[in-house]
Amino acid sequence: VQTDGTITRQDLDKPPFFVPASASDHVPSVDVTIDPATKLWARIYRPPVLADKPLPVIVYVHGGGFCLFTPGYKDYHRHAARLASATSSIVFSVAYRLAPEHRLPAAFDDVRAALLWLFSSDAQHHLSASADLSRLIIMGDSAGGNIIHNVLASSEGLELPGLRGVVLLQPYYGTEERTESEKESDEQGVLTIKNIDTCWVLALPESDQPTNRDHPFCSPPAERLPEVGVMVVTGGRDLLRDRSVMLVEELKKLGRKAVELHVFPEEDHAFYVRSVDGEASTELMSLISTFVS
């Protein structure tokens, strides 16, 4: 973000940052166009060995402060491929429009459209015949967690009878009032107060009130999450960790029983993307696999 407010964007859609889909990879993948008008697309991964039985479908929404990345970004590509392999699932990774060129709720609209497309006849041409939409998991990390929460909370015209669970990996929430973990930030971690605040400024609608972190998009209500299993993951060194804990506490106060909180004490934000093959990432994949099954 330049001093005059203009944006300079590094081109992450070309090598070495961007990895193309490939049907010949160990975990095969293919890109599909969902809406040419908005350039909405997704990448579909299938596990290396297709079982004779139906496979769960994981809709994945990536992070990046609403402003960065696509499913083709090298670290997200590896993460989604590992997710498909570890859980024996079809993974459907959505490339939503990015802020500030497309401010919220554009990303919400795109993810809602992608979910609806999954149940269309067009999708059946691209999904494996073993894809079981009655075993649907919706998962998002960081800003992706916020996006799926807002989409599920609004539920406008969205019926997902096959939804079995929601996974929120270090979801990106905010308010004007700082949490203790945010106050403790030394600005040396993967996330800093400066960059999370900047992303909110770039992503929130300019026409809505309030225009600050008290906007409803920043902290969608816990009670609007569907009454399905919810898995929340955070890291002990993540400055957003208190917000994950607060969400789980709210859900439990609502009487939700199928709620899990997993804290990785030594991990910072997005550890599963930054170190895909790390010990913590491997443990997380095991937890997700158990949740999905």
C-alpha positions as CSV (number, residue, x, y, z in Angstrom):
1,V,0.0,0.0,0.0
2,Q,1.6,3.2,-1.2
3,T,1.5,6.5,0.8
4,D,-1.0,7.9,-1.6
5,G,-3.3,4.9,-1.1
6,T,-2.6,3.1,-4.3
7,I,-1.9,-0.6,-4.4
8,T,1.1,-2.4,-5.9
9,R,0.4,-6.1,-6.3
10,Q,3.1,-8.7,-6.7
11,D,2.2,-11.1,-9.5
12,L,1.5,-14.3,-7.7
13,D,-0.3,-15.9,-10.7
14,K,2.9,-16.9,-12.4
15,P,5.8,-19.3,-11.6
16,P,7.5,-19.7,-9.2
17,F,4.6,-18.6,-7.0
18,F,1.8,-20.2,-9.1
19,V,1.5,-24.0,-9.6
20,P,-0.7,-25.1,-12.5
21,A,-3.2,-27.9,-12.1
22,S,-2.1,-31.3,-13.3
23,A,-3.9,-34.5,-13.9
24,S,-0.6,-36.4,-13.7
25,D,0.4,-35.3,-10.3
26,H,0.4,-37.7,-7.3
27,V,-2.7,-35.9,-6.2
28,P,-4.4,-35.0,-9.5
29,S,-6.1,-31.6,-9.9
30,V,-8.1,-29.7,-12.5
31,D,-9.2,-26.1,-12.7
32,V,-12.9,-25.3,-13.5
33,T,-14.6,-22.1,-14.4
34,I,-17.7,-21.4,-12.4
35,D,-18.8,-18.0,-13.6
36,P,-17.0,-16.4,-16.6
37,A,-18.6,-13.0,-15.9
38,T,-16.9,-12.7,-12.5
39,K,-13.9,-14.9,-13.4
40,L,-14.8,-17.2,-10.5
41,W,-13.0,-20.5,-10.7
42,A,-12.0,-23.4,-8.5
43,R,-9.4,-26.2,-8.3
44,I,-10.6,-29.7,-7.7
45,Y,-8.3,-32.3,-6.1
46,R,-8.9,-36.0,-5.8
47,P,-7.0,-38.4,-3.6
48,P,-4.2,-40.5,-5.3
49,V,-6.3,-43.7,-5.0
50,L,-10.0,-43.5,-5.7
51,A,-11.8,-45.9,-3.4
52,D,-14.8,-47.9,-4.5
53,K,-16.8,-46.2,-1.8
54,P,-18.2,-42.6,-1.9
55,L,-15.8,-39.9,-0.9
56,P,-16.5,-36.8,1.3
57,V,-16.2,-33.4,-0.4
58,I,-14.3,-30.6,1.3
59,V,-14.9,-27.1,0.1
60,Y,-11.8,-25.1,0.9
61,V,-11.6,-21.3,1.2
62,H,-8.0,-20.0,1.4
63,G,-6.7,-17.1,3.6
64,G,-4.7,-14.0,2.7
65,G,-6.4,-11.2,4.4
66,F,-9.1,-11.1,1.7
67,C,-6.4,-9.5,-0.5
68,L,-3.9,-12.2,-1.5
69,F,-3.5,-15.7,-3.1
70,T,-5.5,-18.2,-5.1
71,P,-5.8,-22.0,-5.0
72,G,-2.8,-22.0,-7.4
73,Y,-0.5,-20.3,-5.0
74,K,2.3,-22.9,-4.4
75,D,1.8,-23.3,-0.6
76,Y,-2.0,-23.5,-0.8
77,H,-1.7,-25.9,-3.7
78,R,0.5,-28.2,-1.7
79,H,-1.8,-27.8,1.4
80,A,-5.0,-28.7,-0.5
81,A,-3.3,-31.7,-2.2
82,R,-2.1,-33.0,1.1
83,L,-5.6,-32.5,2.5
84,A,-7.1,-34.6,-0.3
85,S,-4.6,-37.3,0.3
86,A,-4.7,-37.4,4.1
87,T,-8.5,-37.3,4.3
88,S,-9.3,-39.4,1.2
89,S,-11.6,-36.6,0.1
90,I,-12.4,-34.6,-3.0
91,V,-11.2,-31.0,-2.2
92,F,-12.8,-28.1,-4.0
93,S,-10.7,-25.0,-3.5
94,V,-12.4,-21.7,-4.4
95,A,-10.7,-18.7,-6.1
96,Y,-12.8,-15.9,-4.9
97,R,-12.3,-12.2,-6.0
98,L,-9.8,-10.3,-4.0
99,A,-9.9,-6.9,-2.2
100,P,-9.3,-4.0,-2.6
101,E,-10.3,-4.3,-6.3
102,H,-13.3,-6.3,-5.1
103,R,-14.3,-5.4,-1.6
104,L,-16.5,-7.5,0.6
105,P,-19.1,-8.9,0.2
106,A,-17.7,-10.0,-3.2
107,A,-15.8,-12.9,-1.7
108,F,-18.9,-14.0,0.2
109,D,-20.9,-13.8,-3.1
110,D,-18.3,-15.9,-4.9
111,V,-18.1,-18.6,-2.2
112,R,-21.9,-18.8,-2.1
113,A,-22.0,-19.1,-5.9
114,A,-19.3,-21.8,-5.8
115,L,-21.4,-23.8,-3.2
116,L,-24.5,-23.6,-5.4
117,W,-22.5,-24.6,-8.5
118,L,-21.3,-27.8,-6.7
119,F,-24.9,-29.1,-6.9
120,S,-25.4,-28.2,-10.6
121,S,-25.3,-30.5,-13.5
122,D,-22.2,-28.7,-14.8
123,A,-20.3,-29.7,-11.6
124,Q,-21.2,-33.4,-12.1
125,H,-19.1,-33.3,-15.3
126,H,-16.0,-32.3,-13.3
127,L,-16.4,-34.0,-10.0
128,S,-15.4,-37.6,-9.6
129,A,-18.3,-40.0,-9.7
130,S,-17.4,-41.0,-6.2
131,A,-17.9,-37.5,-4.8
132,D,-20.5,-37.7,-2.0
133,L,-22.2,-34.3,-1.5
134,S,-24.2,-35.8,1.4
135,R,-20.9,-35.7,3.3
136,L,-19.9,-32.1,2.8
137,I,-17.3,-30.3,4.9
138,I,-16.7,-26.6,4.6
139,M,-13.3,-25.4,5.6
140,G,-11.5,-22.1,5.6
141,D,-8.3,-20.7,7.0
142,S,-7.7,-17.1,8.3
143,A,-9.7,-14.8,6.0
144,G,-11.2,-17.9,4.5
145,G,-12.6,-18.9,7.9
146,N,-14.2,-15.5,8.2
147,I,-15.7,-15.9,4.6
148,I,-17.3,-19.2,5.3
149,H,-18.7,-18.0,8.6
150,N,-20.3,-15.0,7.0
151,V,-21.6,-17.1,4.1
152,L,-23.1,-19.7,6.4
153,A,-24.5,-17.0,8.7
154,S,-26.4,-15.2,5.9
155,S,-27.6,-18.4,4.2
156,E,-29.5,-16.4,1.6
157,G,-30.9,-19.0,-0.9
158,L,-28.3,-21.5,0.3
159,E,-29.5,-24.9,1.3
160,L,-26.8,-27.5,2.2
161,P,-28.6,-30.6,3.4
162,G,-25.4,-32.6,3.1
163,L,-23.4,-30.3,5.3
164,R,-21.7,-32.4,8.0
165,G,-19.1,-30.1,9.5
166,V,-17.3,-26.8,9.5
167,V,-13.5,-26.4,10.1
168,L,-12.2,-22.9,11.0
169,L,-8.4,-22.7,10.9
170,Q,-7.3,-19.6,12.8
171,P,-10.3,-17.6,11.5
172,Y,-9.7,-13.9,10.9
173,Y,-12.1,-11.9,13.1
174,G,-11.8,-8.4,14.5
175,T,-13.3,-5.6,16.6
176,E,-12.2,-2.1,17.5
177,E,-11.6,-3.4,21.0
178,R,-8.3,-5.4,21.1
179,T,-8.1,-8.8,22.7
180,E,-5.3,-9.7,25.1
181,S,-3.4,-11.7,22.5
182,E,-3.6,-8.7,20.1
183,K,-2.4,-6.3,22.8
184,E,0.6,-8.6,23.5
185,S,1.7,-8.6,19.9
186,D,5.4,-7.6,19.5
187,E,4.9,-7.1,15.8
188,Q,7.4,-9.8,15.1
189,G,5.1,-12.6,14.2
190,V,3.7,-13.8,10.9
191,L,0.7,-11.5,11.5
192,T,1.1,-8.1,13.0
193,I,-1.5,-5.6,14.2
194,K,-0.4,-3.3,11.3
195,N,-1.1,-5.8,8.6
196,I,-4.3,-7.2,10.0
197,D,-5.6,-3.6,10.3
198,T,-4.5,-2.7,6.8
199,C,-6.3,-5.7,5.3
200,W,-9.6,-4.7,7.1
201,V,-9.2,-1.2,5.6
202,L,-8.7,-2.6,2.1
203,A,-11.4,-5.2,2.4
204,L,-14.4,-3.6,4.1
205,P,-17.1,-1.9,2.1
206,E,-16.4,1.9,1.8
207,S,-20.1,2.7,1.7
208,D,-21.2,0.8,4.8
209,Q,-21.3,2.1,8.4
210,P,-19.3,1.5,10.4
211,T,-16.3,1.5,8.2
212,N,-14.0,0.2,11.0
213,R,-13.5,-3.2,12.6
214,D,-16.9,-3.0,14.3
215,H,-18.5,-3.7,10.9
216,P,-20.7,-6.9,11.1
217,F,-18.5,-8.7,8.6
218,C,-15.6,-8.6,11.0
219,S,-17.2,-10.8,13.7
220,P,-20.3,-12.7,12.4
221,P,-22.5,-14.1,15.2
222,A,-21.6,-17.5,16.6
223,E,-25.2,-18.5,16.8
224,R,-25.6,-18.2,13.0
225,L,-23.2,-21.1,12.3
226,P,-25.1,-24.2,11.3
227,E,-25.8,-26.8,14.0
228,V,-23.2,-29.3,12.7
229,G,-19.8,-30.4,14.0
230,V,-17.4,-27.4,14.3
231,M,-13.7,-27.7,14.6
232,V,-11.6,-24.7,15.5
233,V,-7.8,-24.6,15.3
234,T,-5.5,-21.9,16.6
235,G,-1.8,-21.4,17.4
236,G,-0.3,-20.3,20.7
237,R,1.8,-17.7,19.0
238,D,-1.0,-16.4,16.7
239,L,-2.1,-13.0,17.7
240,L,-5.7,-13.9,16.7
241,R,-5.8,-16.9,19.1
242,D,-8.1,-15.3,21.6
243,R,-10.8,-14.8,19.0
244,S,-10.8,-18.5,18.2
245,V,-11.1,-19.3,21.9
246,M,-13.9,-16.8,22.3
247,L,-15.9,-18.3,19.4
248,V,-15.7,-21.8,20.9
249,E,-16.8,-20.4,24.3
250,E,-19.8,-18.7,22.7
251,L,-20.8,-21.9,20.8
252,K,-20.6,-23.9,24.1
253,K,-22.7,-21.3,25.9
254,L,-25.3,-21.8,23.1
255,G,-25.4,-25.5,24.1
256,R,-23.5,-26.7,21.0
257,K,-22.0,-30.1,21.9
258,A,-20.1,-31.0,18.7
259,V,-17.5,-28.3,19.0
260,E,-13.7,-28.9,19.1
261,L,-10.9,-26.5,19.9
262,H,-7.3,-27.6,19.1
263,V,-4.5,-25.3,20.2
264,F,-1.0,-25.8,18.8
265,P,1.1,-24.0,21.5
266,E,4.2,-23.3,19.6
267,E,2.7,-22.4,16.2
268,D,2.1,-19.0,14.6
269,H,-0.5,-18.0,12.0
270,A,-1.0,-20.3,9.0
271,F,1.6,-22.9,10.1
272,Y,-0.1,-25.6,8.0
273,V,0.5,-23.6,4.8
274,R,4.0,-22.2,5.6
275,S,5.3,-25.6,6.7
276,V,3.1,-28.2,4.9
277,D,5.2,-31.1,5.9
278,G,6.0,-30.0,9.4
279,E,5.2,-32.0,12.5
280,A,2.3,-29.7,13.6
281,S,0.8,-29.8,10.1
282,T,1.0,-33.6,10.1
283,E,-0.8,-33.7,13.5
284,L,-3.4,-31.3,12.1
285,M,-4.0,-33.4,9.1
286,S,-4.7,-36.4,11.4
287,L,-7.2,-34.4,13.4
288,I,-9.0,-33.2,10.3
289,S,-9.1,-36.7,8.9
290,T,-10.7,-37.9,12.1
291,F,-13.2,-35.0,12.0
292,V,-14.1,-35.7,8.3
293,S,-14.6,-39.4,8.9
